[in-house]
């Protein structure tokens, strides 16, 4: 192959490379656009559109407003979480959210799965609340990753963020009075929480 022939193919190679780069860029922009959250959710959840019901992919933080599971949290709760996350971030701790707000449908699915796993509604109540009693459905509870939960176990009261159940070290709710009085005693599990007895 002569040098002249090799040079003649350069524009075609660059055009092909440019097309590949442009296609990749369009794909990334499309997948990150808010209108495509459902599409990405379908892929993440095996074809089910679940993100709009509150399910979250891994890596979501308290600052990820593009996900309803974060965006639908109560304003005071998300404010406290973000303040704590900013301070924890100075120590290299990231506040990842495993679960936040949930639709009633999503909560009901979790409850059905817990009943199937534990054998009865009574046994499942130690782990999953009904849609009528769940603090997740009202946007008043968040389940955090282990690093954030460990950090909050030591510092959460200063932000009004308290672990509520002894068997769920990841589950936090806002208790503003904790800023001055400390977090209240934990319930052994959700079945002991009077709010669940409705």
C-alpha positions in Angstrom: 0.0 0.0 0.0 1.4 3.4 -1.0 1.6 6.3 1.4 -0.8 8.1 -0.9 -3.5 5.3 -0.7 -3.1 5.2 3.1 -3.7 9.0 3.3 -6.7 8.7 1.1 -8.4 6.4 3.7 -7.8 8.8 6.6 -10.9 10.9 6.0 -13.1 7.7 5.8 -11.5 6.4 9.1 -12.1 9.8 10.8 -15.6 9.9 9.6 -16.3 6.4 10.9 -14.7 7.2 14.2 -16.7 10.5 14.4 -19.9 8.6 13.8 -19.1 6.1 16.6 -18.2 8.9 19.0 -21.4 10.8 18.1 -23.6 7.7 18.4 -22.0 7.0 21.8 -22.6 10.6 23.0 -26.2 10.6 21.9 -26.8 7.3 23.6 -25.3 8.6 26.9 -27.2 11.9 26.7 -30.5 10.0 25.9 -30.0 7.7 28.9 -29.2 10.5 31.3 -32.2 12.7 30.2 -35.0 12.8 32.8 -37.5 11.5 30.1 -35.6 8.3 29.8 -35.6 7.4 33.5 -38.3 4.9 32.8 -36.4 3.4 29.9 -33.2 3.0 32.0 -35.4 1.6 34.9 -36.8 -1.0 32.5 -33.3 -2.2 31.7 -32.2 -2.2 35.3 -35.3 -4.1 36.5 -35.6 -6.7 33.8 -38.2 -4.9 31.7 -40.4 -3.5 34.5 -40.8 0.2 34.8 -40.1 0.5 38.5 -38.2 3.7 39.1 -41.4 5.8 39.1 -42.6 3.6 42.0 -39.5 4.3 44.1 -37.1 1.5 43.3 -33.5 2.8 43.0 -30.5 1.5 41.1 -27.2 1.2 42.9 -25.1 4.3 43.4 -28.0 6.8 44.1 -27.2 9.4 46.7 -29.3 11.8 48.8 -28.5 14.4 46.1 -30.0 12.3 43.2 -33.2 14.3 42.7 -33.8 12.7 39.3 -35.1 9.6 41.0 -38.6 9.7 42.6 -37.4 7.5 45.5 -35.2 10.5 46.5 -37.2 13.5 45.1 -40.4 12.4 46.9 -38.8 12.3 50.3 -40.3 14.8 52.8 -38.5 18.1 52.5 -37.3 18.3 56.1 -36.0 14.7 55.9 -34.0 15.3 52.7 -32.7 18.6 54.1 -31.4 16.9 57.2 -29.9 14.1 55.1 -28.1 16.5 52.8 -26.7 18.5 55.7 -25.4 15.3 57.3 -24.1 14.0 53.9 -22.2 17.3 53.3 -20.5 16.9 56.7 -19.8 13.2 56.3 -18.4 13.9 52.8 -15.6 15.8 54.5 -14.6 12.5 56.0 -15.0 10.6 52.7 -18.4 9.1 53.5 -21.0 9.1 50.8 -24.7 8.8 51.6 -26.0 6.2 49.2 -29.8 5.6 49.3 -30.9 2.0 49.0 -34.6 2.9 49.4 -36.5 6.1 50.1 -40.0 7.1 49.1 -42.1 4.1 47.8 -45.4 4.0 46.0 -48.2 2.0 47.7 -47.9 -0.6 44.9 -44.2 -1.0 45.5 -44.7 -1.3 49.3 -47.4 -3.9 48.7 -45.1 -5.9 46.5 -42.4 -5.8 49.2 -44.9 -7.0 51.8 -46.2 -9.9 49.6 -42.5 -11.0 49.0 -41.9 -10.8 52.8 -45.0 -12.9 53.5 -43.9 -15.5 51.0 -40.4 -15.6 52.5 -41.4 -15.6 56.2 -44.6 -17.7 55.9 -47.1 -15.3 57.4 -48.2 -11.7 57.6 -47.3 -11.6 61.3 -43.8 -12.9 60.7 -43.3 -10.5 57.7 -44.4 -7.5 59.9 -41.0 -7.7 61.7 -39.4 -6.6 58.4 -42.0 -4.8 56.1 -44.9 -2.5 56.9 -48.1 -2.3 55.1 -48.7 0.5 52.6 -51.1 2.1 55.1 -48.4 2.3 57.8 -45.1 2.5 56.1 -43.0 5.7 56.6 -41.5 5.0 53.2 -44.9 5.5 51.5 -45.2 9.0 53.1 -41.6 9.9 52.2 -40.6 10.0 55.9 -38.1 7.1 55.9 -34.9 6.3 54.1 -32.7 3.1 54.0 -29.1 4.1 53.6 -25.9 2.2 52.6 -23.7 0.8 55.4 -21.1 3.6 55.4 -23.8 6.3 55.8 -25.7 4.3 58.4 -22.5 3.7 60.4 -21.7 7.5 60.3 -25.2 8.4 61.4 -25.2 5.9 64.2 -22.5 8.1 65.8 -23.6 11.6 64.5 -27.2 11.4 63.3 -28.9 12.8 66.4 -27.2 16.2 65.8 -29.2 16.3 62.5 -32.4 14.8 64.0 -31.7 11.6 62.1 -32.4 8.5 64.1 -32.3 4.7 63.6 -35.8 3.6 64.5 -35.6 -0.2 64.6 -32.8 -2.3 66.2 -33.1 -5.0 63.4 -32.7 -2.4 60.6 -29.5 -0.4 61.1 -30.0 1.1 57.6 -33.5 2.6 58.3 -33.5 6.3 59.4 -36.3 8.8 60.1 -36.3 12.4 61.1 -36.8 13.1 64.8 -36.2 16.9 65.2 -36.3 16.7 69.0 -33.2 14.4 68.8 -31.1 17.5 68.1 -31.5 18.6 71.8 -32.6 15.3 73.5 -30.9 12.6 71.5 -32.6 9.9 69.6 -35.4 7.9 71.2 -35.0 4.3 72.3 -35.2 2.0 69.3 -38.0 -0.5 68.8 -36.7 -4.1 68.4 -38.4 -4.3 64.9 -41.4 -2.7 63.1 -43.9 -5.0 64.7 -43.2 -3.3 68.0 -43.8 0.2 66.6 -47.3 1.5 67.7 -47.6 3.3 64.4 -47.8 -0.1 62.7 -50.8 -1.2 64.7 -53.4 0.9 62.8 
